[in-house]
Amino acid sequence: QVQVVESGGGLVQPGGSLKLSCTASGIRFSIVGTGWYRQVSGKQRELVATVSSRNSTNYADFVNGRFAISRDNAKNTVYLQMNNLKPDDTAVYYCKISLPGIGPNYWGQGTQVTVSS
């Protein structure tokens, strides 16, 4: 059974930093694609960043160099380092694990990030 668990969210002031973690179990982590998405209540979930099994990264335009996605296959974990956070970054952040090809996707339960003074 595949389990995906996010952690690291919280309340931070504008300009601050947070590092999110997502750990997956029950899956061969080295072959999966991974990504972070976010969702504000009443809006569609949107892509933040992805990192492939070959460590190729992709970022949404709004990231603008402020975030960095990375993965540690030995720990079955993908990270999202977020710097210079803005109030508009407030959302629930979700981790997605994707099997290669047309395999299923697995989502975590989400972690709340709130940027406020």
RODO-681607 format. One record per residue (C-alpha): residue number from 1; residue in one letter; x negated, y negated, z. Coordinates in steps of 0.2 Angstrom, whole numbers, plus 5000, padded with zeros to 4 digits. Each point is the difference from the previous one (the first is absolute). Example, Ala and Ser with C-alpha at 12.3 -4.5 7.8 and 13.67 -1.06 7.14 Angstrom:
<sites>
@resi->1 resn->A X->4938 Y->5022 Z->5039
@resi->2 resn->S X->4994 Y->4983 Z->4997
</sites>
This chain:
<sites>
@resi->1 resn->Q X->5000 Y->5000 Z->5000
@resi->2 resn->V X->4993 Y->4983 Z->4995
@resi->3 resn->Q X->5000 Y->4986 Z->5013
@resi->4 resn->V X->4995 Y->4982 Z->4997
@resi->5 resn->V X->4998 Y->4989 Z->5015
@resi->6 resn->E X->4995 Y->4981 Z->4999
@resi->7 resn->S X->4993 Y->4990 Z->5014
@resi->8 resn->G X->4992 Y->4983 Z->5004
@resi->9 resn->G X->5014 Y->4988 Z->4997
@resi->10 resn->G X->5005 Y->4986 Z->5012
@resi->11 resn->L X->5001 Y->4982 Z->5003
@resi->12 resn->V X->4986 Y->4988 Z->4994
@resi->13 resn->Q X->4998 Y->4982 Z->4998
@resi->14 resn->P X->4999 Y->4992 Z->4982
@resi->15 resn->G X->4982 Y->5002 Z->4994
@resi->16 resn->G X->4997 Y->5015 Z->5011
@resi->17 resn->S X->4996 Y->5018 Z->4995
@resi->18 resn->L X->5007 Y->5018 Z->5002
@resi->19 resn->K X->4994 Y->5017 Z->4995
@resi->20 resn->L X->5014 Y->5012 Z->4996
@resi->21 resn->S X->4996 Y->5019 Z->5000
@resi->22 resn->C X->5010 Y->5014 Z->4992
@resi->23 resn->T X->4996 Y->5018 Z->5003
@resi->24 resn->A X->5007 Y->5015 Z->4991
@resi->25 resn->S X->5000 Y->5018 Z->5005
@resi->26 resn->G X->5005 Y->5016 Z->4991
@resi->27 resn->I X->4993 Y->4994 Z->4984
@resi->28 resn->R X->4984 Y->5001 Z->4990
@resi->29 resn->F X->4996 Y->4982 Z->5003
@resi->30 resn->S X->4985 Y->4999 Z->4988
@resi->31 resn->I X->5011 Y->5002 Z->4985
@resi->32 resn->V X->5014 Y->4989 Z->5004
@resi->33 resn->G X->5004 Y->4982 Z->4995
@resi->34 resn->T X->5003 Y->4988 Z->5014
@resi->35 resn->G X->5008 Y->4983 Z->5001
@resi->36 resn->W X->5007 Y->4987 Z->5012
@resi->37 resn->Y X->5017 Y->4992 Z->4996
@resi->38 resn->R X->5010 Y->4987 Z->5010
@resi->39 resn->Q X->5018 Y->4996 Z->5002
@resi->40 resn->V X->5010 Y->4985 Z->5007
@resi->41 resn->S X->5017 Y->5003 Z->5006
@resi->42 resn->G X->5012 Y->4998 Z->4986
@resi->43 resn->K X->4987 Y->5000 Z->4986
@resi->44 resn->Q X->4992 Y->5014 Z->4990
@resi->45 resn->R X->4984 Y->5009 Z->5006
@resi->46 resn->E X->4985 Y->4993 Z->4991
@resi->47 resn->L X->4983 Y->5006 Z->4996
@resi->48 resn->V X->4986 Y->4993 Z->5010
@resi->49 resn->A X->4985 Y->5011 Z->4995
@resi->50 resn->T X->4995 Y->5017 Z->4994
@resi->51 resn->V X->4984 Y->5011 Z->5000
@resi->52 resn->S X->4999 Y->5015 Z->4990
@resi->53 resn->S X->4992 Y->5017 Z->5003
@resi->54 resn->R X->4985 Y->4993 Z->4990
@resi->55 resn->N X->4999 Y->4984 Z->5011
@resi->56 resn->S X->5007 Y->4989 Z->4987
@resi->57 resn->T X->5010 Y->4986 Z->5008
@resi->58 resn->N X->5014 Y->4988 Z->4994
@resi->59 resn->Y X->5007 Y->4985 Z->5009
@resi->60 resn->A X->5016 Y->4990 Z->4998
@resi->61 resn->D X->4997 Y->4982 Z->4994
@resi->62 resn->F X->5006 Y->4993 Z->5017
@resi->63 resn->V X->4985 Y->5008 Z->5009
@resi->64 resn->N X->4988 Y->4988 Z->4992
@resi->65 resn->G X->4985 Y->5008 Z->5007
@resi->66 resn->R X->5006 Y->5000 Z->5018
@resi->67 resn->F X->5003 Y->5018 Z->5002
@resi->68 resn->A X->4989 Y->5016 Z->4998
@resi->69 resn->I X->5006 Y->5018 Z->4998
@resi->70 resn->S X->4989 Y->5014 Z->5003
@resi->71 resn->R X->5001 Y->5019 Z->5004
@resi->72 resn->D X->4990 Y->5012 Z->5010
@resi->73 resn->N X->5004 Y->5018 Z->4994
@resi->74 resn->A X->4991 Y->5008 Z->5014
@resi->75 resn->K X->5013 Y->4992 Z->5012
@resi->76 resn->N X->5015 Y->5002 Z->4988
@resi->77 resn->T X->5002 Y->4981 Z->5002
@resi->78 resn->V X->5003 Y->4985 Z->4990
@resi->79 resn->Y X->4997 Y->4982 Z->5007
@resi->80 resn->L X->5006 Y->4983 Z->4995
@resi->81 resn->Q X->4990 Y->4986 Z->5007
@resi->82 resn->M X->5010 Y->4984 Z->5000
@resi->83 resn->N X->4991 Y->4983 Z->5002
@resi->84 resn->N X->5006 Y->4982 Z->5000
@resi->85 resn->L X->5018 Y->5006 Z->5003
@resi->86 resn->K X->5014 Y->4988 Z->4996
@resi->87 resn->P X->5018 Y->5000 Z->5006
@resi->88 resn->D X->5006 Y->5006 Z->4983
@resi->89 resn->D X->4990 Y->5016 Z->5004
@resi->90 resn->T X->5013 Y->5005 Z->5013
@resi->91 resn->A X->5008 Y->5016 Z->4996
@resi->92 resn->V X->5001 Y->5019 Z->5003
@resi->93 resn->Y X->4985 Y->5008 Z->4992
@resi->94 resn->Y X->5001 Y->5017 Z->4994
@resi->95 resn->C X->4987 Y->5013 Z->4994
@resi->96 resn->K X->5003 Y->5011 Z->4985
@resi->97 resn->I X->4991 Y->5016 Z->4996
@resi->98 resn->S X->5002 Y->5006 Z->4982
@resi->99 resn->L X->4996 Y->5017 Z->4994
@resi->100 resn->P X->4991 Y->5001 Z->4983
@resi->101 resn->G X->5011 Y->5001 Z->4984
@resi->102 resn->I X->5018 Y->5001 Z->5003
@resi->103 resn->G X->4998 Y->5005 Z->5018
@resi->104 resn->P X->5011 Y->4993 Z->5014
@resi->105 resn->N X->4997 Y->4984 Z->5010
@resi->106 resn->Y X->4999 Y->5000 Z->5018
@resi->107 resn->W X->5004 Y->4985 Z->5011
@resi->108 resn->G X->4996 Y->4995 Z->5017
@resi->109 resn->Q X->5013 Y->4992 Z->5012
@resi->110 resn->G X->4992 Y->4983 Z->4999
@resi->111 resn->T X->4991 Y->4988 Z->5011
@resi->112 resn->Q X->5006 Y->4982 Z->5004
@resi->113 resn->V X->4989 Y->4986 Z->4996
@resi->114 resn->T X->5005 Y->4983 Z->5006
@resi->115 resn->V X->4990 Y->4984 Z->4997
@resi->116 resn->S X->5006 Y->4986 Z->5010
@resi->117 resn->S X->4994 Y->4986 Z->5012
</sites>
